Amino acid sequence: MKNVTIKYCQPCGFMPRAMDLAKDVLQAYGMAYNKNFSLNLQPGDKGIFEVLVEDRVVFSKEKQGRYPDAREIIEAIRE
């Protein structure tokens, strides 16, 4: 089972970005993985915007200094 978590800063207003990314990921993988796929949106604070696949950080806004492109997240899930 692929577990994908998008952590986002709620006070910063990152929820729409997280939801857009979740929509793109679900469009790419939702039906393909069906029961073997879970996607979680996890609100946080302090400017966080991270994407984890199986508890491994595949993207961090703090480290990369930008928001992720949906294509790179979809590719990271594929790996």
N, C-alpha and C positions, 0 to 999 in steps of 0.2 A: 504494500500500500504506500502510495506517495502522500506524504503529509507536507503541505505547504502553508506557511504562516506569513502573513504580512502584518508587521508591527508598524503602527503609525502614531504620530503625536496628535492627539485629539485637540488640545488647547491651541496648537499651531494651525489648525484647520486643514490638516493633511488627509482627513477622511475621504473627501472626493477623489483625491489621487489614488488612495488605497482601493477604493471601490472601482475606479476605472481599470486599475491594474488587475483586480480580481475578476472583473468582467472579461478582460482580454484572455486571462489564463483559463477561465472556465470555457470560453468559446473555443480555445485551442485544445483543451484536455477534458472538459467535463464529461462528454459522452464516451470518449475514447477509453477513459479509465473507469468510468462509471462507479462501481462499488470499491474500486481500489485506489480512490483518490479522495483526499479531503483538503479543503481550503478554509483557512481560518483568518479572520480579521481580528487583530488584537490591539485595542487602543492603549496608548501609553502617553508619555509626556517627555519633556526635555528635548524636543526636536527629533525624536527617533523616527526613522523610516528605514526599516530593514525587511529583507525577505529571507526566510529560512526554508530550506528543503531538508526534511528529515533532521531537524535540529541543527543543521549546518548553515551558517550565514553565507548566502550566495550574493547578497548585495547589502551594502550599508551606505546610506547617504552621508553619514559622518566620515567614512573612510574615502568614498569616491567623490564627495563634494557636489553631488548632483542627484537627481531622481533617476530611477532606472527606466530604461526603455523596455517596453513589454516584450520585444523580441529576445532580448538578452535573458530575461527571466524565463520565458518559455523554453529557450535553449538550455538553461541551467537545470530546469526540471527534467528535460529530456535526457540529460547526462545522468 
